[in-house]
């Protein structure tokens, strides 16, 4: 079967039926979760600190749910109205924007502490019209230039994507470098047909050890197609099951997150008091 990005533009391909079908598919949910967790590992944010992230191509909010579980505030953009409608029906926590990322972003400079994107970049490599400004190089240039401006210095952006060939990887990386990004490509499990995944890890500013391109994961598939990092996360899920969400640890953490909400202009943030994070007795 032809790849989705070769069949139709995303806002057409992901109509009402396909958007709901994609979201309900348990395999899609698992893949999205695995890639989001891996993207967060590569994003390498300071532990136990709230951050404001941009989810590029957020779709119906499957990645956003992981960001919620990890304790992050996030904003999502997507070009498919039907996907965003499903996200609203699912009552995701992030703010949602209908946006063609190939036209660039209009966010204030330095708005975000980082960005992730799962299975989106390849859609920018297909021209939708014959107009020169709709060509992949022009769309990629607008995308990376405005994204670079939207991220604080220093920060990272991590993209998982499906390139058709090395020429596409070269086009993407060279355009990102021209926009001011550092970084490079990370390939997980390069010798495995099923587990192989390509990530683009980009840096804004910085230097030093924190801004070096990470190593890709190595190994082969094991245990009925599962790779080691998937099994590791399953063990982690079992360990925390029934407990608090990761990152929600103490009163200081909650106060920092509330302050971040206020700085981002979010309404309805509860005021701070002596009862913040106080444990409540069970009532029977």
SERO-4910 file (N, C-alpha, C, O; in steps of 0.05 Angstrom, whole numbers):
BEGIN
 pado doro    nc1    nc2    nc3   cac1   cac2   cac3    cc1    cc2    cc3    oc1    oc2    oc3
  Unk    A     17    -24      0      0      0      0     18     25      0     38     26     14
  Unk    A      9     45    -16     24     70    -17     25     84      9      5     84     24
  Unk    A     47     98     15     49    113     40     28    135     41     22    147     20
  Unk    A     17    141     64     -4    162     66      3    188     54    -14    201     40
  Unk    A     28    198     58     35    224     47     37    225     17     38    247      5
  Unk    A     36    202      4     36    200    -25      8    198    -37      5    199    -61
  Unk    A    -12    195    -20    -39    191    -29    -55    217    -30    -71    221    -49
  Unk    A    -51    234    -11    -67    259    -10    -55    277     11    -40    268     29
  Unk    A    -60    303     10    -51    322     31    -63    313     58    -84    301     58
  Unk    A    -49    319     80    -58    308    106    -86    317    115   -100    302    127
  Unk    A    -93    342    108   -120    351    116   -142    337    101   -165    337    110
  Unk    A   -135    325     78   -155    309     63   -153    280     70   -174    267     75
  Unk    A   -129    269     72   -125    241     80   -138    235    107   -152    215    110
  Unk    A   -133    253    126   -144    249    153   -171    264    155   -173    283    170
  Unk    A   -191    254    141   -218    264    143   -231    252    168   -218    240    185
  Unk    A   -257    256    171   -271    248    195   -268    218    201   -262    210    223
  Unk    A   -271    202    180   -270    173    184   -242    164    191   -238    148    210
  Unk    A   -222    173    176   -195    164    180   -184    174    206   -168    160    219
  Unk    A   -191    198    214   -182    210    240   -191    193    263   -175    187    281
  Unk    A   -216    185    263   -226    168    285   -215    140    284   -208    128    305
  Unk    A   -212    130    260   -200    103    256   -172    102    266   -164     83    280
  Unk    A   -156    122    259   -128    123    268   -126    125    298   -110    111    310
  Unk    A   -142    141    310   -141    145    339   -149    121    355   -137    115    376
  Unk    A   -168    106    345   -178     82    360   -160     58    356   -163     38    371
  Unk    A   -143     58    336   -126     35    330   -105     31    352    -89     49    356
  Unk    A   -106      9    366    -88      4    388    -59      3    380    -41     10    395
  Unk    A    -54     -7    356    -26     -8    346    -15     20    342      8     26    349
  Unk    A    -32     37    330    -23     65    327    -18     78    354      1     94    357
  Unk    A    -35     73    373    -32     84    400     -5     75    412      9     92    424
  Unk    A      2     50    409     27     40    420     51     52    407     70     60    420
  Unk    A     50     53    380     73     64    365     76     94    372     99    103    376
  Unk    A     54    108    373     55    137    380     67    141    408     84    159    412
  Unk    A     59    124    427     69    126    454     99    120    455    114    135    468
  Unk    A    107     99    442    136     91    442    153    113    430    174    120    441
  Unk    A    144    125    408    160    145    394    160    171    410    180    186    410
  Unk    A    138    177    424    137    201    441    156    199    464    171    217    471
  Unk    A    156    176    478    175    171    500    204    173    490    221    185    504
  Unk    A    209    162    467    237    163    457    244    192    450    266    201    455
  Unk    A    225    207    438    230    235    432    236    251    457    254    269    457
  Unk    A    222    245    479    227    259    504    255    252    515    268    269    527
  Unk    A    263    227    511    290    220    520    311    237    505    330    247    516
  Unk    A    307    239    478    326    254    462    324    284    467    343    299    463
  Unk    A    301    293    476    297    322    483    314    329    507    323    352    509
  Unk    A    318    310    525    336    313    547    330    338    564    348    354    570
  Unk    A    305    341    572    297    363    589    307    359    618    310    336    626
  Unk    A    311    380    634    318    377    662    297    361    677    273    366    673
  Unk    A    304    341    693    285    325    706    269    340    727    279    358    740
  Unk    A    244    333    730    227    343    751    223    373    750    218    386    770
  Unk    A    225    385    726    220    413    723    198    417    701    199    404    680
  Unk    A    178    434    706    157    438    686    169    452    661    188    467    663
  Unk    A    158    446    638    167    458    613    144    462    595    124    447    596
  Unk    A    146    481    577    125    487    557    134    477    530    153    488    519
  Unk    A    121    456    519    129    443    495    110    448    472     86    452    476
  Unk    A    121    447    448    105    448    423    103    421    411    124    408    405
  Unk    A     79    411    406     75    385    393     67    391    364     44    400    359
  Unk    A     85    386    346     81    393    318     68    369    303     79    347    302
  Unk    A     44    374    292     29    353    281     16    336    302     19    311    303
  Unk    A      3    349    321     -7    336    345    -30    317    340    -35    300    357
  Unk    A    -43    319    317    -65    301    310    -87    301    331    -97    323    339
  Unk    A    -95    278    339   -117    275    359   -107    275    387   -123    269    405
  Unk    A    -82    281    392    -72    284    419    -60    260    432    -58    258    456
  Unk    A    -53    239    416    -41    215    428    -14    221    441     -8    211    462
  Unk    A      2    237    427     28    245    439     23    264    463     38    263    483
  Unk    A      3    281    460     -3    300    481    -10    287    507     -3    297    529
  Unk    A    -23    264    506    -29    249    530     -4    240    545     -3    240    570
  Unk    A     17    233    530     42    225    542     55    250    555     66    248    577
  Unk    A     54    273    542     65    297    553     50    304    579     63    313    598
  Unk    A     24    300    579      9    304    604     19    286    626     24    295    649
  Unk    A     22    261    620     31    241    640     59    248    651     65    242    674
  Unk    A     75    260    634    102    267    642    104    294    656    125    303    664
  Unk    A     81    307    659     80    332    674     86    357    658     92    378    671
  Unk    A     84    357    631     90    380    616     65    395    607     44    384    603
  Unk    A     68    422    604     48    438    592     54    439    562     78    440    554
  Unk    A     34    437    545     39    436    516     18    449    499     -5    453    507
  Unk    A     27    457    475     10    468    455     14    451    430     36    443    423
  Unk    A     -8    444    416     -7    427    392    -16    442    367    -35    458    369
  Unk    A     -4    436    345    -12    447    319    -16    424    299     -1    405    300
  Unk    A    -36    427    282    -41    406    262    -57    419    239    -72    438    244
  Unk    A    -54    408    215    -67    419    192    -94    405    187   -110    416    171
  Unk    A    -99    383    200   -124    367    194   -146    375    214   -144    367    238
  Unk    A   -167    389    206   -189    396    224   -202    372    237   -209    374    261
  Unk    A   -204    350    223   -217    326    234   -201    315    257   -213    305    277
  Unk    A   -175    315    255   -158    306    277   -161    323    301   -163    313    324
  Unk    A   -162    349    298   -165    367    320   -193    364    333   -196    367    357
  Unk    A   -213    358    316   -240    354    327   -240    329    346   -252    330    367
  Unk    A   -226    308    338   -224    285    355   -209    291    380   -216    282    402
  Unk    A   -188    308    378   -173    316    402   -191    331    421   -189    327    446
  Unk    A   -208    349    411   -227    363    428   -247    345    441   -254    348    465
  Unk    A   -256    325    426   -275    305    437   -262    289    459   -276    281    478
  Unk    A   -236    285    457   -222    269    477   -213    287    501   -202    277    520
  Unk    A   -218    313    499   -213    332    521   -184    331    529   -177    329    553
  Unk    A   -166    334    509   -137    335    515   -131    361    530   -146    381    528
  Unk    A   -109    362    544   -102    384    561    -89    407    546    -92    430    554
  Unk    A    -76    402    524    -61    423    510    -79    442    494   -102    435    487
  Unk    A    -69    466    489    -82    485    471    -77    476    442    -55    468    436
  Unk    A    -97    478    425    -95    468    398    -98    490    377   -114    508    380
  Unk    A    -82    488    356    -82    508    334    -84    493    308    -70    474    303
  Unk    A   -102    503    290   -104    493    263    -82    508    247    -84    532    244
  Unk    A    -62    494    237    -39    507    226    -26    490    205    -21    466    209
  Unk    A    -20    502    181     -4    489    161     25    496    168     34    519    164
  Unk    A     40    477    178     67    482    187     86    490    164    107    502    168
  Unk    A     78    483    140     94    491    116     92    521    111    108    532     95
  Unk    A     73    535    123     71    564    121     85    578    144     86    602    145
  Unk    A     96    562    162    111    574    185     93    579    209     69    576    208
  Unk    A    106    587    231     92    592    256     91    622    261    108    638    251
  Unk    A     72    630    278     69    658    286     72    663    315     62    682    326
  Unk    A     85    644    329     89    646    358    109    667    365    127    673    349
  Unk    A    106    678    389    126    698    399    153    685    402    155    661    409
  Unk    A    174    700    397    201    689    398    207    678    426    200    691    446
  Unk    A    219    655    427    227    642    452    204    632    468    206    629    493
  Unk    A    182    625    456    158    616    470    161    589    483    150    584    505
  Unk    A    175    571    470    175    543    478    202    533    489    223    542    480
  Unk    A    200    515    508    224    503    520    234    479    504    255    468    510
  Unk    A    219    471    484    226    448    468    203    441    449    181    451    452
  Unk    A    209    424    430    188    415    411    192    386    404    215    376    403
  Unk    A    170    372    399    171    344    389    153    342    365    134    358    362
  Unk    A    158    322    349    141    317    326    143    287    319    165    277    316
  Unk    A    120    274    316    120    245    310    107    241    283     83    247    279
  Unk    A    122    229    265    112    221    238    100    244    222     78    241    212
  Unk    A    113    267    221    102    290    208    120    301    186    110    308    165
  Unk    A    146    303    190    164    317    172    161    307    143    164    324    124
  Unk    A    156    282    139    155    271    111    133    284     95    134    284     70
  Unk    A    112    294    109     89    306     95     98    332     81     86    340     61
  Unk    A    119    346     92    128    371     80    144    366     54    150    385     40
  Unk    A    151    341     48    168    335     25    152    330      0    163    323    -21
  Unk    A    126    335      1    109    330    -22     95    356    -30     78    366    -15
  Unk    A    102    368    -53     90    393    -62     61    388    -70     55    368    -83
  Unk    A     44    406    -61     15    403    -66      6    418    -91    -15    412   -103
  Unk    A     21    438   -100     15    453   -124     41    458   -140     63    451   -131
  Unk    A     38    470   -163     61    476   -180     74    503   -173     94    510   -185
  Unk    A     62    518   -155     72    544   -148    100    541   -134    103    523   -117
  Unk    A    119    557   -141    146    554   -130    147    555    -99    163    541    -87
  Unk    A    130    572    -87    131    574    -58    118    550    -44    119    549    -19
  Unk    A    106    532    -59     95    508    -48    114    484    -50    106    462    -43
  Unk    A    137    489    -61    156    467    -64    167    458    -37    168    474    -18
  Unk    A    176    433    -34    187    424     -9    209    441      3    208    447     27
  Unk    A    229    450    -13    250    467     -1    239    493     11    248    502     32
  Unk    A    219    506     -2    208    531      8    192    525     34    194    540     53
  Unk    A    176    504     34    160    498     57    178    490     81    173    499    104
  Unk    A    199    475     76    217    467     97    232    492    108    236    494    132
  Unk    A    239    510     91    253    534     99    235    551    118    245    560    138
  Unk    A    210    556    110    192    571    127    188    557    153    187    570    175
  Unk    A    185    531    152    180    515    176    203    518    196    198    525    219
  Unk    A    227    512    187    250    512    206    257    540    215    265    544    238
  Unk    A    255    560    197    262    587    205    244    598    227    254    609    247
  Unk    A    218    594    224    200    604    244    200    587    269    195    597    291
  Unk    A    205    561    267    208    544    290    232    552    307    230    554    331
  Unk    A    254    558    294    278    566    308    273    591    324    282    594    347
  Unk    A    258    610    313    251    634    328    233    628    352    234    642    372
  Unk    A    216    608    349    196    602    370    208    588    395    195    588    416
  Unk    A    232    578    392    244    563    414    263    581    429    277    598    418
  Unk    A    264    576    456    283    591    472    312    582    467    316    561    456
  Unk    A    330    597    477    359    591    474    371    586    501    370    605    518
  Unk    A    381    563    508    384    539    491    359    521    493    345    522    513
  Unk    A    355    504    473    333    484    474    338    464    452    357    466    436
  Unk    A    319    445    450    321    424    430    294    420    417    273    426    428
  Unk    A    294    409    393    271    399    379    277    372    368    298    367    357
  Unk    A    258    353    371    263    325    363    240    316    345    216    319    351
  Unk    A    247    306    321    228    297    301    233    268    295    255    260    288
  Unk    A    212    251    298    213    224    287    198    225    260    176    236    258
  Unk    A    211    215    239    199    217    213    207    193    196    225    177    203
  Unk    A    194    190    172    198    167    155    208    177    127    192    182    109
  Unk    A    235    180    124    245    189     98    244    166     78    246    143     85
  Unk    A    240    173     53    240    153     31    268    146     23    273    123     14
  Unk    A    287    165     25    314    159     17    333    179     30    325    197     45
  Unk    A    359    176     25    379    193     37    378    222     27    385    240     41
  Unk    A    368    225      3    366    252     -8    346    269      8    351    293     13
  Unk    A    325    256     17    305    271     34    318    278     61    313    301     71
  Unk    A    333    260     73    347    267     98    366    290     94    367    308    111
  Unk    A    381    290     72    400    312     66    386    338     63    395    359     73
  Unk    A    363    338     48    348    363     44    338    374     71    340    398     76
  Unk    A    327    357     88    316    365    114    338    377    131    336    398    143
  Unk    A    360    362    134    382    370    152    395    396    143    401    413    159
  Unk    A    400    398    117    413    422    106    395    447    109    405    468    115
  Unk    A    369    443    106    351    466    109    349    474    138    348    498    144
  Unk    A    349    455    157    349    462    185    374    477    193    373    495    209
  Unk    A    397    469    182    423    482    188    423    511    178    433    529    191
  Unk    A    412    515    154    410    542    143    392    560    160    396    584    161
  Unk    A    372    548    174    355    563    191    367    570    218    356    585    234
  Unk    A    391    559    223    405    565    248    407    543    268    419    546    289
  Unk    A    396    520    262    397    497    280    424    483    278    437    482    257
  Unk    A    432    471    301    453    451    301    440    424    305    416    422    308
  Unk    A    457    403    306    446    376    311    450    357    287    467    362    271
  Unk    A    434    336    287    437    316    266    417    294    268    398    296    284
  Unk    A    421    273    253    403    250    252    412    228    271    435    222    273
  Unk    A    392    217    285    396    194    302    380    170    292    356    173    287
  Unk    A    392    147    287    378    124    277    379    102    299    400     93    306
  Unk    A    355     95    308    352     73    327    350     46    313    335     44    293
  Unk    A    364     26    322    362     -1    312    365     -1    281    347    -11    267
  Unk    A    388      8    271    392     11    242    391    -16    227    386    -16    203
  Unk    A    397    -38    241    398    -64    228    372    -80    230    371   -103    221
  Unk    A    352    -68    241    326    -81    244    305    -69    224    301    -45    225
  Unk    A    293    -86    208    273    -76    189    248    -64    203    238    -44    194
  Unk    A    239    -77    225    215    -68    238    220    -46    258    204    -28    261
  Unk    A    242    -48    273    246    -30    295    261     -4    287    262     15    303
  Unk    A    273     -4    263    288     20    255    272     45    255    250     46    243
  Unk    A    282     66    268    268     91    269    288    114    265    311    112    275
  Unk    A    280    134    251    298    157    245    288    181    260    264    188    259
  Unk    A    306    195    274    300    219    289    319    241    280    342    236    274
  Unk    A    308    265    279    324    289    274    325    304    301    304    313    311
  Unk    A    349    308    312    352    322    337    366    348    332    389    349    323
  Unk    A    351    370    337    361    397    330    366    413    356    352    410    376
  Unk    A    386    430    355    394    446    378    391    476    371    397    484    348
  Unk    A    382    491    390    382    521    388    403    531    408    400    526    432
  Unk    A    424    544    398    444    556    415    460    535    430    461    511    422
  Unk    A    472    543    452    486    525    469    513    517    459    529    534    450
  Unk    A    519    492    461    546    481    457    553    463    480    538    462    500
  Unk    A    575    450    479    583    432    501    569    405    499    556    399    480
  Unk    A    572    390    521    562    362    521    532    360    518    522    341    506
  Unk    A    517    380    529    488    379    528    477    382    500    454    376    495
  Unk    A    494    392    481    485    397    454    500    380    434    505    388    411
  Unk    A    507    356    442    518    336    424    497    317    414    479    310    429
  Unk    A    499    309    389    479    291    378    481    264    393    502    252    394
  Unk    A    458    254    404    459    229    419    465    205    401    462    207    377
  Unk    A    473    183    413    476    158    399    449    144    395    432    146    413
  Unk    A    446    132    373    422    116    368    422     90    384    444     80    391
  Unk    A    399     79    389    398     53    402    406     31    384    401     32    360
  Unk    A    419     10    395    429    -12    379    415    -38    387    403    -39    409
  Unk    A    417    -58    370    406    -84    377    387    -94    356    382    -81    336
  Unk    A    375   -117    362    355   -129    344    329   -133    358    328   -131    383
  Unk    A    309   -139    343    282   -144    355    283   -169    371    297   -189    364
  Unk    A    268   -169    393    266   -192    410    238   -194    421    223   -175    419
  Unk    A    231   -217    432    206   -221    445    182   -212    427    168   -193    433
  Unk    A    178   -227    405    156   -223    387    154   -195    376    133   -182    377
  Unk    A    177   -185    367    177   -159    354    182   -135    372    184   -113    362
  Unk    A    184   -139    398    189   -117    416    219   -112    419    235   -131    420
  Unk    A    226    -87    419    254    -79    422    260    -71    451    241    -66    466
  Unk    A    285    -71    460    291    -67    488    279    -42    501    270    -43    524
  Unk    A    279    -19    486    268      5    500    238      3    504    228     16    522
  Unk    A    224    -13    488    195    -17    492    191    -34    518    173    -28    534
  Unk    A    207    -55    521    204    -72    545    211    -56    570    199    -60    591
  Unk    A    232    -39    568    240    -23    591    217     -5    600    212     -2    624
  Unk    A    203      7    581    181     25    588    157      9    599    143     19    617
  Unk    A    153    -15    589    132    -31    601    137    -37    630    119    -36    647
  Unk    A    162    -42    637    169    -47    665    165    -22    682    156    -23    705
  Unk    A    172      1    670    168     27    684    138     32    689    131     42    710
  Unk    A    122     26    668     93     31    671     82     13    694     65     23    710
  Unk    A     91    -12    695     81    -29    716     90    -19    744     76    -22    763
  Unk    A    114     -8    745    125      1    770    109     25    782    104     26    806
  Unk    A    100     43    764     86     67    773     56     64    772     41     82    780
  Unk    A     46     41    762     17     38    760      4     40    787     12     28    807
  Unk    A    -16     56    788    -31     61    813    -19     83    830    -31     91    850
  Unk    A      4     94    822     17    116    837     13    142    823     -5    145    806
  Unk    A     28    162    831     26    189    819     38    189    792     55    172    785
  Unk    A     29    208    775     42    212    750     71    221    753     78    234    772
  Unk    A     87    212    734    115    220    735    118    250    735    104    264    720
  Unk    A    135    260    752    141    289    753    125    304    774    135    325    784
  Unk    A    102    293    782     86    306    803     96    296    830     87    275    839
  Unk    A    115    310    842    130    298    864    125    313    890    122    300    911
  Unk    A    124    339    890    122    354    915    109    381    910    102    388    888
  Unk    A    106    396    932     93    422    930    109    441    913     97    457    898
  Unk    A    135    441    915    151    460    899    147    455    869    145    474    853
  Unk    A    145    430    861    140    423    833    113    434    824    111    446    802
  Unk    A     93    430    840     66    440    833     65    470    831     53    482    813
  Unk    A     79    484    850     80    513    849     94    523    824     85    543    812
  Unk    A    115    510    816    129    517    791    112    514    767    111    531    749
  Unk    A     97    492    766     79    487    743     57    508    742     50    517    721
  Unk    A     45    515    765     24    535    766     35    562    757     21    577    742
  Unk    A     59    569    765     71    594    756     75    594    726     72    615    713
  Unk    A     84    571    715     88    569    686     61    573    672     60    587    651
  Unk    A     40    561    682     13    565    671      6    595    670     -4    605    650
  Unk    A     11    609    692      5    637    694     21    653    674     10    672    661
  Unk    A     47    647    671     63    661    652     54    657    623     57    675    606
  Unk    A     43    634    618     32    628    591      4    639    586     -7    636    565
  Unk    A     -7    652    607    -33    664    604    -57    646    606    -79    652    598
  Unk    A    -52    622    618    -74    603    621    -94    612    643    -85    621    664
  Unk    A   -119    611    637   -140    620    656   -147    598    676   -143    574    671
  Unk    A   -157    607    699   -168    588    719   -147    573    735   -153    552    746
  Unk    A   -122    584    736   -102    571    753   -108    576    782   -111    599    790
  Unk    A   -111    555    798   -117    559    827    -96    575    841    -72    573    835
  Unk    A   -104    591    860    -85    607    875    -69    589    894    -77    568    902
  Unk    A    -45    599    901    -28    584    919    -38    587    948    -47    609    955
  Unk    A    -36    566    963    -44    568    991    -30    546   1007    -15    530    996
  Unk    A    -35    546   1033    -22    526   1050    -33    498   1045    -22    478   1054
  Unk    A    -55    497   1029    -67    471   1023    -57    459    997    -65    437    990
  Unk    A    -39    473    983    -28    463    958    -14    437    963      4    435    979
  Unk    A    -23    416    948    -11    389    949    -15    375    976     -3    355    981
  Unk    A    -32    386    993    -37    373   1019    -54    347   1013    -74    347    999
  Unk    A    -45    325   1025    -59    300   1022    -86    301   1037    -88    312   1059
  Unk    A   -106    290   1025   -133    290   1037   -139    263   1049   -132    242   1037
  Unk    A   -152    263   1071   -160    238   1084   -183    225   1068   -200    239   1057
  Unk    A   -182    199   1066   -204    185   1053   -229    187   1070   -229    185   1094
  Unk    A   -252    191   1056   -278    193   1070   -295    169   1062   -299    164   1038
  Unk    A   -304    154   1082   -319    130   1076   -348    134   1086   -365    116   1083
***
